[in-house]
Amino acid sequence: MLTVIAEIICHSEQDLKTVLDSFHYIREQVLQELGCHTYDVHIDHPAVKSALRTKVPFSIMMYEKWQSMQHLEAHMHSVSMQQHAKATEGAVASVKIRILEAQ
């Protein structure tokens, strides 16, 4: 089982909304993909105030669990991800993806 953590940085508040709307639109489709166990979208909680907190403006954190690398690769080439890429074109400044395994 793989855990994927993706940090997506958008250009602006409006771009953040565009990307979130797209993820929410495709989420149910992605959860139906073979090998997908979790596909969760997270943003900074606006009310949390803590010295431990690192706030990154216009950021989204994705937490995903995939059965295998083959399933993840298929997802990255899926119709859902093609729709997402088209819907969010120009809205994303950067993406960092971590592919992790439990020890």
Stockholm file with secondary structure:
# STOCKHOLM 1.0

chainA/1-103         MLTVIAEIICHSEQDLKTVLDSFHYIREQVLQELGCHTYDVHIDHPAVKSALRTKVPFSIMMYEKWQSMQHLEAHMHSVSMQQHAKATEGAVASVKIRILEAQ
#=GR chainA/1-103 SS CEEEEEEEEESSHHHHHHHHHHHHHHHHHHHTSTTEEEEEEECCCTTCCCTTCCCCTTEEEEEEEESCHHHHHHHHTSHHHHHHHHHTTTTEEEEEEEEEECC
#=GC SS_cons         CEEEEEEEEESSHHHHHHHHHHHHHHHHHHHTSTTEEEEEEECCCTTCCCTTCCCCTTEEEEEEEESCHHHHHHHHTSHHHHHHHHHTTTTEEEEEEEEEECC
//
